[in-house]
Amino acid sequence: MVPDTTPAAPIAPVDDDSQIQVQLISRRPEYAVSAANLLVPLSFKRMSLSSLINHLLERETNPVPFDFVSSESGTLIRTSLKHYLASQNLNAETVLKLEYFPSVLPPTRSEGPQQPDWITAVRAHPHVPLVLTGCANGELAVCRGRSGTVRTAQAEVHASYALSAVAWLDGLTDAHDDRETLDFYSADNGGQCYATATLAHGVTCLAASRALQLLAVSDTRGQIEIFDVSAHDAGCAPVDADADRAAKRSKKSRTAAAAQQQQRRTKLSKMTLAGHSDRVTALAFATLPNGETLLYSAGWDSTIRVWDVATEAVRCTIPMPASVVSMAINPYDGRVATGHTDRQVRVWGRLNDVSAETIVLSGHMSFVSDLAWSPSRGDVHHLASCCYDGVSKLWDTRLKEPLFSLKVPKMEKLLALDWKQGHIYSAGDIGCLHLYPHDVTLA
């Protein structure tokens, strides 16, 4: 049989005056309209479609702006329907299925307290409006939004080593990048350092499990140490009686800082997890539906490892397409998001099937330095990312493009990001904490 080499007929150009059938779909009952196909002009854009829906809902006096996404392509409709059809090589005979939801407007940026050096780590408290920041000069600060710094750790504690990670326990915890030291601070009692731990190599990142009362700490050689943080003295080395008496005498004869140094306990590692062949850059605890808690680690060796903390064994190792810089686990549906050196954000399957890649989110121009899922159950599809290119993005992971991008006014390398208490926080190499109020619920 001779193959048919007749070229396919080109799709006829579409006039602006033409119409197309659309089916309008909403996952939120209060905004749902009839599922019947409607004829609309191809010149319609987002605002015209929004006006149509508000008219059908009889909301002309209190209209709601909507965004629209093609159910087939997952593309946000940002142009006229005519231009969208042309971009997808479709004609006006297509029945276009459009899912719609309330528009998300970019939040207005405000600035928190200025820090004296690069802000290399940011963690917001999950329950109270406090933000913990770590700086490149070794300073640990607790901030209350825009109102200023609540307290700062004593500079001599850190001896000018950069802080690579910070975490909230019942108190505060910080870790030093080049220094092999982990410090534990009390949230009360003036924020004093009550314990320290020493690792074999420089600390890279932290993860805390409130359920298990454990702290995971990784280092530059890929080793992970687990510490008991159920109490200030949990997992600490026994106190030497002579040293204790010397510490009490030092309160009278030496400075307050020297006395505090003497009173610090030494935290000992509960267990060691070895398996990564290079620097670990991200750690996260996650709880399975059956109540079991696992530890996820990722790093420059382009793998994610899933650890059973109870048995100190690796459950599985998942190869990644590029080195991992950041990772976040969705607290509600268990999906794993990773940020990479190839500038991509990847969203993987749920905790029991991390190897199944579901979507790749493109748009950043450099390493994706940090990620955070929305803390709201109603925003289960929302993910925030920040990058060395100075841009933060908010994604709806059902779509292929960001809902919006947030560019800071000055040239800045963004290094850290978190999302708690109705705010997205980001910071980087100009020492400014950026605050973006964002607490809306989408479909």
KEZAGU-326695 format. One record per residue (C-alpha): residue number from 1; chain; x, y negated, z negated. Coordinates in Angstrom, 3 decimals. Layout:
<n NUM chain A px X py Y pz Z>
...
END
This chain:
<n 1 chain A px 0.000 py 0.000 pz 0.000>
<n 2 chain A px 1.304 py -3.420 pz 0.944>
<n 3 chain A px 1.263 py -5.745 pz -2.075>
<n 4 chain A px -0.891 py -8.846 pz -1.829>
<n 5 chain A px 1.471 py -11.825 pz -1.652>
<n 6 chain A px -1.243 py -14.434 pz -1.130>
<n 7 chain A px -0.560 py -17.267 pz -3.595>
<n 8 chain A px -3.178 py -17.874 pz -6.237>
<n 9 chain A px -5.534 py -20.720 pz -5.491>
<n 10 chain A px -4.668 py -23.829 pz -7.494>
<n 11 chain A px -7.066 py -24.942 pz -10.172>
<n 12 chain A px -9.110 py -27.833 pz -8.870>
<n 13 chain A px -8.475 py -31.181 pz -10.503>
<n 14 chain A px -11.014 py -32.230 pz -13.085>
<n 15 chain A px -12.761 py -35.599 pz -12.950>
<n 16 chain A px -13.211 py -37.697 pz -16.060>
<n 17 chain A px -16.963 py -37.783 pz -15.334>
<n 18 chain A px -17.180 py -33.988 pz -15.423>
<n 19 chain A px -18.556 py -32.134 pz -18.416>
<n 20 chain A px -17.525 py -28.982 pz -20.209>
<n 21 chain A px -19.295 py -26.575 pz -22.499>
<n 22 chain A px -17.974 py -26.556 pz -26.057>
<n 23 chain A px -18.822 py -24.444 pz -29.057>
<n 24 chain A px -18.256 py -26.285 pz -32.344>
<n 25 chain A px -17.258 py -24.105 pz -35.296>
<n 26 chain A px -16.757 py -24.997 pz -38.973>
<n 27 chain A px -15.843 py -22.730 pz -41.879>
<n 28 chain A px -17.451 py -25.127 pz -44.320>
<n 29 chain A px -21.252 py -24.760 pz -44.535>
<n 30 chain A px -21.830 py -28.419 pz -45.398>
<n 31 chain A px -20.329 py -29.457 pz -42.046>
<n 32 chain A px -21.653 py -26.626 pz -39.852>
<n 33 chain A px -23.777 py -27.416 pz -36.781>
<n 34 chain A px -25.585 py -25.162 pz -34.340>
<n 35 chain A px -23.389 py -22.565 pz -32.680>
<n 36 chain A px -25.112 py -23.179 pz -29.337>
<n 37 chain A px -22.891 py -24.420 pz -26.489>
<n 38 chain A px -23.021 py -28.167 pz -25.885>
<n 39 chain A px -22.153 py -30.106 pz -22.735>
<n 40 chain A px -19.774 py -32.979 pz -23.462>
<n 41 chain A px -17.796 py -35.310 pz -21.160>
<n 42 chain A px -14.190 py -34.367 pz -20.467>
<n 43 chain A px -13.220 py -37.908 pz -21.435>
<n 44 chain A px -14.106 py -37.136 pz -25.067>
<n 45 chain A px -11.285 py -37.381 pz -27.593>
<n 46 chain A px -11.180 py -36.616 pz -31.283>
<n 47 chain A px -13.163 py -39.689 pz -32.371>
<n 48 chain A px -15.934 py -39.070 pz -29.822>
<n 49 chain A px -16.227 py -35.457 pz -30.932>
<n 50 chain A px -16.323 py -36.604 pz -34.580>
<n 51 chain A px -19.123 py -39.041 pz -33.771>
<n 52 chain A px -21.052 py -36.243 pz -32.071>
<n 53 chain A px -20.804 py -33.987 pz -35.134>
<n 54 chain A px -21.751 py -36.770 pz -37.531>
<n 55 chain A px -24.777 py -37.492 pz -35.332>
<n 56 chain A px -25.812 py -33.831 pz -35.424>
<n 57 chain A px -25.347 py -33.830 pz -39.201>
<n 58 chain A px -27.272 py -37.131 pz -39.506>
<n 59 chain A px -24.290 py -38.713 pz -41.248>
<n 60 chain A px -24.020 py -41.911 pz -39.185>
<n 61 chain A px -24.205 py -44.044 pz -42.339>
<n 62 chain A px -21.484 py -42.025 pz -44.079>
<n 63 chain A px -19.419 py -40.497 pz -41.275>
<n 64 chain A px -16.608 py -38.008 pz -41.842>
<n 65 chain A px -13.605 py -38.053 pz -39.468>
<n 66 chain A px -12.752 py -34.586 pz -38.182>
<n 67 chain A px -9.799 py -32.873 pz -36.575>
<n 68 chain A px -10.282 py -30.251 pz -33.868>
<n 69 chain A px -8.254 py -27.206 pz -32.976>
<n 70 chain A px -8.691 py -24.816 pz -30.075>
<n 71 chain A px -9.639 py -21.385 pz -31.404>
<n 72 chain A px -7.806 py -19.738 pz -28.494>
<n 73 chain A px -4.484 py -21.584 pz -28.539>
<n 74 chain A px -4.313 py -22.899 pz -32.114>
<n 75 chain A px -3.482 py -26.362 pz -30.723>
<n 76 chain A px -4.737 py -29.569 pz -32.299>
<n 77 chain A px -6.732 py -31.687 pz -29.865>
<n 78 chain A px -4.852 py -35.005 pz -29.857>
<n 79 chain A px -5.750 py -36.111 pz -26.295>
<n 80 chain A px -8.872 py -36.091 pz -24.126>
<n 81 chain A px -10.432 py -32.729 pz -23.313>
<n 82 chain A px -9.396 py -33.305 pz -19.682>
<n 83 chain A px -5.719 py -33.561 pz -20.617>
<n 84 chain A px -5.990 py -30.566 pz -22.931>
<n 85 chain A px -7.424 py -28.419 pz -20.112>
<n 86 chain A px -4.629 py -29.520 pz -17.783>
<n 87 chain A px -1.960 py -28.686 pz -20.408>
<n 88 chain A px -3.393 py -25.175 pz -20.801>
<n 89 chain A px -3.981 py -24.651 pz -17.053>
<n 90 chain A px -7.742 py -24.295 pz -17.603>
<n 91 chain A px -10.719 py -25.621 pz -15.608>
<n 92 chain A px -14.047 py -27.161 pz -16.561>
<n 93 chain A px -15.843 py -23.822 pz -16.214>
<n 94 chain A px -14.212 py -22.707 pz -19.457>
<n 95 chain A px -16.321 py -22.535 pz -22.614>
<n 96 chain A px -14.064 py -24.312 pz -25.096>
<n 97 chain A px -14.288 py -23.082 pz -28.691>
<n 98 chain A px -13.282 py -25.853 pz -31.082>
<n 99 chain A px -12.899 py -25.360 pz -34.819>
<n 100 chain A px -13.195 py -28.595 pz -36.785>
<n 101 chain A px -12.433 py -29.705 pz -40.328>
<n 102 chain A px -12.154 py -33.043 pz -42.188>
<n 103 chain A px -9.160 py -35.047 pz -41.010>
<n 104 chain A px -6.112 py -35.290 pz -43.215>
<n 105 chain A px -4.686 py -38.793 pz -43.238>
<n 106 chain A px -0.980 py -39.239 pz -44.005>
<n 107 chain A px -0.650 py -40.269 pz -47.669>
<n 108 chain A px 0.874 py -43.575 pz -48.680>
<n 109 chain A px 4.413 py -43.244 pz -49.984>
<n 110 chain A px 5.439 py -44.701 pz -53.326>
<n 111 chain A px 8.816 py -44.600 pz -55.039>
<n 112 chain A px 9.745 py -43.145 pz -58.386>
<n 113 chain A px 12.689 py -44.255 pz -60.523>
<n 114 chain A px 15.992 py -44.717 pz -58.714>
<n 115 chain A px 18.660 py -42.215 pz -59.749>
<n 116 chain A px 22.401 py -43.014 pz -59.794>
<n 117 chain A px 23.388 py -40.427 pz -57.158>
<n 118 chain A px 22.002 py -37.938 pz -54.642>
<n 119 chain A px 18.954 py -36.081 pz -55.969>
<n 120 chain A px 19.761 py -32.455 pz -55.207>
<n 121 chain A px 16.900 py -30.716 pz -57.039>
<n 122 chain A px 13.259 py -31.604 pz -57.823>
<n 123 chain A px 10.727 py -29.619 pz -59.850>
<n 124 chain A px 7.391 py -30.999 pz -61.038>
<n 125 chain A px 5.794 py -29.640 pz -64.196>
<n 126 chain A px 2.799 py -27.413 pz -63.365>
<n 127 chain A px 0.529 py -28.866 pz -66.048>
<n 128 chain A px 1.619 py -32.378 pz -67.050>
<n 129 chain A px 2.666 py -35.328 pz -64.833>
<n 130 chain A px 6.431 py -34.965 pz -65.349>
<n 131 chain A px 9.115 py -34.410 pz -62.717>
<n 132 chain A px 12.524 py -32.892 pz -63.397>
<n 133 chain A px 15.373 py -34.086 pz -61.154>
<n 134 chain A px 19.001 py -33.050 pz -60.888>
<n 135 chain A px 21.677 py -35.288 pz -59.395>
<n 136 chain A px 24.983 py -34.825 pz -57.633>
<n 137 chain A px 26.720 py -36.598 pz -60.515>
<n 138 chain A px 25.492 py -33.947 pz -62.961>
<n 139 chain A px 22.690 py -36.013 pz -64.492>
<n 140 chain A px 19.426 py -34.310 pz -65.464>
<n 141 chain A px 16.399 py -36.627 pz -65.695>
<n 142 chain A px 12.744 py -36.229 pz -66.655>
<n 143 chain A px 10.551 py -38.739 pz -64.812>
<n 144 chain A px 6.913 py -39.710 pz -65.201>
<n 145 chain A px 5.976 py -40.561 pz -61.620>
<n 146 chain A px 6.459 py -44.208 pz -60.758>
<n 147 chain A px 6.562 py -45.312 pz -64.398>
<n 148 chain A px 10.235 py -44.490 pz -64.861>
<n 149 chain A px 12.637 py -42.063 pz -66.436>
<n 150 chain A px 11.460 py -40.545 pz -69.715>
<n 151 chain A px 14.791 py -39.081 pz -70.757>
<n 152 chain A px 18.197 py -38.318 pz -69.314>
<n 153 chain A px 20.603 py -35.594 pz -70.376>
<n 154 chain A px 23.928 py -36.778 pz -71.725>
<n 155 chain A px 26.401 py -37.234 pz -68.888>
<n 156 chain A px 29.318 py -35.693 pz -70.796>
<n 157 chain A px 27.501 py -32.367 pz -70.844>
<n 158 chain A px 27.909 py -31.974 pz -67.082>
<n 159 chain A px 31.381 py -33.437 pz -66.595>
<n 160 chain A px 30.438 py -34.788 pz -63.131>
<n 161 chain A px 29.541 py -31.397 pz -61.598>
<n 162 chain A px 26.641 py -31.499 pz -59.132>
<n 163 chain A px 23.357 py -29.924 pz -60.205>
<n 164 chain A px 22.194 py -27.368 pz -57.650>
<n 165 chain A px 18.894 py -26.353 pz -59.265>
<n 166 chain A px 16.499 py -27.231 pz -62.084>
<n 167 chain A px 13.522 py -25.363 pz -63.568>
<n 168 chain A px 10.833 py -25.774 pz -66.226>
<n 169 chain A px 10.632 py -23.145 pz -68.945>
<n 170 chain A px 9.114 py -24.029 pz -72.297>
<n 171 chain A px 12.009 py -26.485 pz -72.208>
<n 172 chain A px 14.248 py -27.520 pz -69.314>
<n 173 chain A px 16.960 py -25.661 pz -67.463>
<n 174 chain A px 19.629 py -26.869 pz -65.069>
<n 175 chain A px 22.446 py -25.223 pz -63.147>
<n 176 chain A px 25.700 py -26.559 pz -61.738>
<n 177 chain A px 26.811 py -26.022 pz -58.156>
<n 178 chain A px 30.592 py -25.764 pz -58.461>
<n 179 chain A px 30.646 py -25.072 pz -62.176>
<n 180 chain A px 29.728 py -21.559 pz -63.354>
<n 181 chain A px 27.478 py -22.855 pz -66.145>
<n 182 chain A px 23.763 py -22.738 pz -66.936>
<n 183 chain A px 22.382 py -25.123 pz -69.584>
<n 184 chain A px 19.106 py -24.794 pz -71.514>
<n 185 chain A px 17.423 py -27.891 pz -72.992>
<n 186 chain A px 14.597 py -28.294 pz -75.450>
<n 187 chain A px 11.589 py -30.256 pz -74.145>
<n 188 chain A px 11.171 py -31.698 pz -77.632>
<n 189 chain A px 13.814 py -32.470 pz -80.263>
<n 190 chain A px 15.280 py -35.222 pz -78.098>
<n 191 chain A px 16.004 py -32.950 pz -75.140>
<n 192 chain A px 19.057 py -31.372 pz -76.766>
<n 193 chain A px 20.995 py -28.582 pz -75.094>
<n 194 chain A px 20.384 py -25.512 pz -77.271>
<n 195 chain A px 22.139 py -22.820 pz -75.218>
<n 196 chain A px 24.535 py -22.258 pz -72.342>
<n 197 chain A px 25.387 py -19.297 pz -70.140>
<n 198 chain A px 28.461 py -18.667 pz -68.039>
<n 199 chain A px 28.399 py -16.904 pz -64.675>
<n 200 chain A px 31.245 py -15.426 pz -62.664>
<n 201 chain A px 30.737 py -17.884 pz -59.798>
<n 202 chain A px 29.032 py -21.208 pz -59.065>
<n 203 chain A px 25.254 py -21.310 pz -59.546>
<n 204 chain A px 23.059 py -21.829 pz -56.455>
<n 205 chain A px 19.391 py -21.524 pz -57.447>
<n 206 chain A px 16.907 py -20.643 pz -60.199>
<n 207 chain A px 13.471 py -19.046 pz -60.529>
<n 208 chain A px 11.389 py -18.727 pz -63.694>
<n 209 chain A px 8.636 py -16.216 pz -64.486>
<n 210 chain A px 6.311 py -17.424 pz -67.219>
<n 211 chain A px 4.511 py -14.069 pz -67.166>
<n 212 chain A px 7.677 py -12.082 pz -67.870>
<n 213 chain A px 9.502 py -14.877 pz -69.733>
<n 214 chain A px 12.521 py -14.338 pz -67.505>
<n 215 chain A px 14.872 py -16.659 pz -65.641>
<n 216 chain A px 16.641 py -15.494 pz -62.469>
<n 217 chain A px 19.923 py -17.221 pz -61.552>
<n 218 chain A px 21.961 py -16.638 pz -58.388>
<n 219 chain A px 25.528 py -17.546 pz -57.509>
<n 220 chain A px 27.691 py -18.327 pz -54.501>
<n 221 chain A px 28.771 py -14.675 pz -54.104>
<n 222 chain A px 25.224 py -13.302 pz -53.860>
<n 223 chain A px 24.905 py -11.939 pz -57.398>
<n 224 chain A px 21.726 py -12.478 pz -59.447>
<n 225 chain A px 21.610 py -12.615 pz -63.252>
<n 226 chain A px 18.387 py -12.265 pz -65.255>
<n 227 chain A px 18.015 py -14.031 pz -68.642>
<n 228 chain A px 15.441 py -13.576 pz -71.403>
<n 229 chain A px 13.811 py -16.971 pz -72.110>
<n 230 chain A px 10.986 py -15.809 pz -74.393>
<n 231 chain A px 12.534 py -17.866 pz -77.228>
<n 232 chain A px 15.446 py -20.256 pz -77.728>
<n 233 chain A px 17.540 py -17.558 pz -79.363>
<n 234 chain A px 16.360 py -14.672 pz -77.137>
<n 235 chain A px 19.264 py -12.936 pz -75.480>
<n 236 chain A px 21.823 py -15.049 pz -77.319>
<n 237 chain A px 25.084 py -13.782 pz -78.692>
<n 238 chain A px 25.114 py -13.308 pz -82.493>
<n 239 chain A px 26.067 py -16.399 pz -84.480>
<n 240 chain A px 29.430 py -16.158 pz -86.179>
<n 241 chain A px 29.000 py -17.143 pz -89.838>
<n 242 chain A px 32.242 py -19.133 pz -89.991>
<n 243 chain A px 31.392 py -20.962 pz -86.781>
<n 244 chain A px 27.918 py -21.751 pz -88.142>
<n 245 chain A px 29.390 py -23.284 pz -91.301>
<n 246 chain A px 31.858 py -25.263 pz -89.170>
<n 247 chain A px 28.997 py -26.580 pz -87.094>
<n 248 chain A px 27.176 py -27.776 pz -90.199>
<n 249 chain A px 30.323 py -29.523 pz -91.483>
<n 250 chain A px 30.776 py -31.174 pz -88.100>
<n 251 chain A px 27.479 py -33.003 pz -88.555>
<n 252 chain A px 29.107 py -35.005 pz -91.321>
<n 253 chain A px 32.613 py -35.359 pz -89.993>
<n 254 chain A px 32.189 py -35.629 pz -86.222>
<n 255 chain A px 29.992 py -37.422 pz -83.707>
<n 256 chain A px 26.412 py -36.309 pz -82.950>
<n 257 chain A px 27.474 py -35.129 pz -79.487>
<n 258 chain A px 30.246 py -32.975 pz -80.958>
<n 259 chain A px 27.825 py -31.506 pz -83.493>
<n 260 chain A px 25.374 py -30.676 pz -80.730>
<n 261 chain A px 28.178 py -28.962 pz -78.790>
<n 262 chain A px 28.984 py -26.820 pz -81.832>
<n 263 chain A px 25.318 py -25.808 pz -82.331>
<n 264 chain A px 24.779 py -24.451 pz -78.834>
<n 265 chain A px 24.179 py -20.736 pz -78.579>
<n 266 chain A px 25.550 py -18.540 pz -75.790>
<n 267 chain A px 22.887 py -16.863 pz -73.634>
<n 268 chain A px 23.799 py -13.399 pz -72.366>
<n 269 chain A px 22.511 py -11.906 pz -69.134>
<n 270 chain A px 19.805 py -9.266 pz -69.531>
<n 271 chain A px 20.651 py -7.570 pz -66.220>
<n 272 chain A px 22.628 py -8.072 pz -63.015>
<n 273 chain A px 21.226 py -7.511 pz -59.512>
<n 274 chain A px 23.823 py -7.073 pz -56.771>
<n 275 chain A px 23.191 py -6.536 pz -53.085>
<n 276 chain A px 23.466 py -9.779 pz -51.095>
<n 277 chain A px 26.689 py -10.151 pz -49.134>
<n 278 chain A px 26.725 py -13.973 pz -49.178>
<n 279 chain A px 25.348 py -16.986 pz -51.047>
<n 280 chain A px 21.768 py -16.655 pz -52.314>
<n 281 chain A px 19.865 py -19.841 pz -51.487>
<n 282 chain A px 16.327 py -19.071 pz -52.699>
<n 283 chain A px 14.675 py -17.091 pz -55.506>
<n 284 chain A px 10.998 py -16.598 pz -56.337>
<n 285 chain A px 8.997 py -14.404 pz -58.683>
<n 286 chain A px 5.651 py -13.127 pz -57.387>
<n 287 chain A px 2.865 py -11.045 pz -58.898>
<n 288 chain A px 1.169 py -8.323 pz -56.859>
<n 289 chain A px -2.605 py -7.729 pz -57.019>
<n 290 chain A px -1.984 py -4.797 pz -59.383>
<n 291 chain A px -0.277 py -7.149 pz -61.848>
<n 292 chain A px 3.260 py -6.016 pz -61.072>
<n 293 chain A px 5.844 py -8.834 pz -60.865>
<n 294 chain A px 8.659 py -8.668 pz -58.314>
<n 295 chain A px 11.634 py -10.940 pz -57.594>
<n 296 chain A px 12.313 py -12.134 pz -54.043>
<n 297 chain A px 15.760 py -13.390 pz -53.033>
<n 298 chain A px 17.032 py -14.788 pz -49.729>
<n 299 chain A px 20.247 py -16.283 pz -48.470>
<n 300 chain A px 22.972 py -16.864 pz -45.941>
<n 301 chain A px 23.250 py -13.151 pz -45.160>
<n 302 chain A px 19.946 py -13.508 pz -43.232>
<n 303 chain A px 17.951 py -11.163 pz -45.452>
<n 304 chain A px 15.122 py -11.196 pz -47.956>
<n 305 chain A px 15.474 py -8.653 pz -50.750>
<n 306 chain A px 12.581 py -7.565 pz -52.936>
<n 307 chain A px 13.624 py -6.475 pz -56.440>
<n 308 chain A px 11.803 py -4.370 pz -58.989>
<n 309 chain A px 12.962 py -6.093 pz -62.159>
<n 310 chain A px 11.757 py -3.245 pz -64.377>
<n 311 chain A px 14.029 py -0.703 pz -62.676>
<n 312 chain A px 16.723 py -3.188 pz -61.535>
<n 313 chain A px 16.460 py -1.721 pz -58.017>
<n 314 chain A px 15.859 py -3.121 pz -54.535>
<n 315 chain A px 12.397 py -2.230 pz -53.238>
<n 316 chain A px 13.216 py -3.259 pz -49.668>
<n 317 chain A px 15.518 py -5.440 pz -47.564>
<n 318 chain A px 14.013 py -7.435 pz -44.690>
<n 319 chain A px 16.330 py -8.838 pz -41.985>
<n 320 chain A px 15.704 py -12.438 pz -40.983>
<n 321 chain A px 16.344 py -13.999 pz -37.544>
<n 322 chain A px 18.607 py -16.674 pz -39.103>
<n 323 chain A px 20.181 py -17.623 pz -42.423>
<n 324 chain A px 17.592 py -18.598 pz -45.025>
<n 325 chain A px 17.905 py -22.013 pz -46.689>
<n 326 chain A px 14.579 py -22.150 pz -48.559>
<n 327 chain A px 11.666 py -19.905 pz -49.504>
<n 328 chain A px 8.225 py -20.270 pz -51.112>
<n 329 chain A px 5.528 py -17.717 pz -51.967>
<n 330 chain A px 1.860 py -18.650 pz -51.715>
<n 331 chain A px 0.379 py -18.241 pz -55.226>
<n 332 chain A px -3.068 py -17.268 pz -53.892>
<n 333 chain A px -2.634 py -15.016 pz -50.867>
<n 334 chain A px 0.987 py -13.917 pz -51.314>
<n 335 chain A px 2.339 py -15.031 pz -47.934>
<n 336 chain A px 6.057 py -15.770 pz -47.836>
<n 337 chain A px 7.370 py -18.913 pz -46.091>
<n 338 chain A px 11.049 py -19.280 pz -45.214>
<n 339 chain A px 13.070 py -22.251 pz -43.917>
<n 340 chain A px 16.117 py -21.538 pz -41.788>
<n 341 chain A px 19.335 py -22.910 pz -40.363>
<n 342 chain A px 17.810 py -22.611 pz -36.868>
<n 343 chain A px 15.357 py -25.432 pz -37.812>
<n 344 chain A px 12.330 py -23.138 pz -37.901>
<n 345 chain A px 9.768 py -22.513 pz -40.637>
<n 346 chain A px 8.510 py -18.929 pz -40.603>
<n 347 chain A px 5.453 py -17.564 pz -42.380>
<n 348 chain A px 5.471 py -13.842 pz -43.096>
<n 349 chain A px 2.907 py -11.292 pz -44.175>
<n 350 chain A px 1.700 py -10.829 pz -47.700>
<n 351 chain A px 3.912 py -9.485 pz -50.448>
<n 352 chain A px 3.397 py -5.838 pz -49.521>
<n 353 chain A px 4.212 py -6.495 pz -45.845>
<n 354 chain A px 6.826 py -9.254 pz -45.709>
<n 355 chain A px 8.355 py -7.740 pz -42.587>
<n 356 chain A px 5.328 py -8.805 pz -40.511>
<n 357 chain A px 6.031 py -12.278 pz -39.112>
<n 358 chain A px 2.772 py -14.147 pz -38.584>
<n 359 chain A px 3.765 py -17.562 pz -37.231>
<n 360 chain A px 6.749 py -19.768 pz -36.394>
<n 361 chain A px 6.406 py -23.499 pz -37.111>
<n 362 chain A px 8.694 py -25.689 pz -34.996>
<n 363 chain A px 9.376 py -29.390 pz -35.207>
<n 364 chain A px 12.243 py -30.041 pz -37.617>
<n 365 chain A px 15.564 py -31.197 pz -36.168>
<n 366 chain A px 17.957 py -29.692 pz -38.737>
<n 367 chain A px 18.145 py -27.217 pz -41.648>
<n 368 chain A px 14.812 py -26.800 pz -43.464>
<n 369 chain A px 16.005 py -27.595 pz -46.979>
<n 370 chain A px 12.905 py -26.918 pz -49.107>
<n 371 chain A px 9.321 py -25.615 pz -48.942>
<n 372 chain A px 6.247 py -25.763 pz -51.177>
<n 373 chain A px 2.767 py -24.301 pz -50.797>
<n 374 chain A px -0.260 py -26.289 pz -51.904>
<n 375 chain A px -1.044 py -25.664 pz -55.592>
<n 376 chain A px -4.794 py -25.833 pz -54.835>
<n 377 chain A px -6.767 py -22.669 pz -54.108>
<n 378 chain A px -8.844 py -24.629 pz -51.571>
<n 379 chain A px -5.705 py -25.501 pz -49.559>
<n 380 chain A px -4.417 py -21.958 pz -49.215>
<n 381 chain A px -3.218 py -22.614 pz -45.632>
<n 382 chain A px -1.269 py -25.787 pz -46.453>
<n 383 chain A px 2.521 py -25.783 pz -46.589>
<n 384 chain A px 4.920 py -28.717 pz -47.052>
<n 385 chain A px 8.500 py -28.710 pz -45.762>
<n 386 chain A px 11.439 py -31.103 pz -45.829>
<n 387 chain A px 14.588 py -31.226 pz -43.783>
<n 388 chain A px 18.058 py -32.684 pz -43.484>
<n 389 chain A px 16.612 py -34.834 pz -40.672>
<n 390 chain A px 14.862 py -36.987 pz -43.304>
<n 391 chain A px 11.334 py -35.850 pz -42.401>
<n 392 chain A px 8.749 py -34.048 pz -44.520>
<n 393 chain A px 5.919 py -32.242 pz -42.747>
<n 394 chain A px 2.533 py -30.956 pz -43.846>
<n 395 chain A px 1.408 py -27.836 pz -42.007>
<n 396 chain A px -1.859 py -26.002 pz -41.694>
<n 397 chain A px -0.348 py -22.576 pz -41.060>
<n 398 chain A px -3.245 py -21.634 pz -38.763>
<n 399 chain A px -1.986 py -24.244 pz -36.310>
<n 400 chain A px 1.157 py -24.524 pz -34.214>
<n 401 chain A px 1.942 py -28.156 pz -35.016>
<n 402 chain A px 2.071 py -30.198 pz -38.234>
<n 403 chain A px -0.923 py -32.133 pz -39.475>
<n 404 chain A px 1.444 py -35.061 pz -39.975>
<n 405 chain A px 5.105 py -35.957 pz -40.513>
<n 406 chain A px 6.408 py -38.264 pz -43.238>
<n 407 chain A px 9.553 py -40.205 pz -42.395>
<n 408 chain A px 11.292 py -42.094 pz -45.175>
<n 409 chain A px 12.126 py -45.742 pz -44.327>
<n 410 chain A px 15.899 py -45.340 pz -44.654>
<n 411 chain A px 18.180 py -42.812 pz -43.020>
<n 412 chain A px 18.162 py -40.062 pz -45.618>
<n 413 chain A px 18.972 py -36.383 pz -45.792>
<n 414 chain A px 16.101 py -34.769 pz -47.708>
<n 415 chain A px 17.373 py -32.045 pz -50.024>
<n 416 chain A px 14.478 py -31.095 pz -52.309>
<n 417 chain A px 10.688 py -30.985 pz -52.369>
<n 418 chain A px 7.868 py -29.850 pz -54.675>
<n 419 chain A px 4.055 py -30.006 pz -54.739>
<n 420 chain A px 2.225 py -30.191 pz -58.064>
<n 421 chain A px -0.438 py -32.237 pz -59.844>
<n 422 chain A px -1.909 py -33.673 pz -56.622>
<n 423 chain A px 1.447 py -35.054 pz -55.385>
<n 424 chain A px 4.131 py -34.021 pz -52.929>
<n 425 chain A px 7.578 py -35.028 pz -54.208>
<n 426 chain A px 10.714 py -35.243 pz -52.072>
<n 427 chain A px 14.215 py -36.616 pz -52.609>
<n 428 chain A px 17.661 py -36.679 pz -51.062>
<n 429 chain A px 20.938 py -38.478 pz -50.644>
<n 430 chain A px 19.839 py -42.039 pz -51.466>
<n 431 chain A px 18.767 py -41.122 pz -55.019>
<n 432 chain A px 15.103 py -42.109 pz -54.601>
<n 433 chain A px 12.188 py -39.912 pz -55.649>
<n 434 chain A px 9.404 py -40.171 pz -53.027>
<n 435 chain A px 5.801 py -39.588 pz -54.163>
<n 436 chain A px 2.943 py -38.781 pz -51.776>
<n 437 chain A px -0.529 py -38.359 pz -53.309>
<n 438 chain A px -2.184 py -35.418 pz -51.585>
<n 439 chain A px -5.041 py -33.587 pz -53.240>
<n 440 chain A px -7.666 py -32.939 pz -50.565>
<n 441 chain A px -9.368 py -29.669 pz -49.774>
<n 442 chain A px -9.732 py -28.481 pz -46.199>
<n 443 chain A px -11.579 py -25.555 pz -44.678>
END
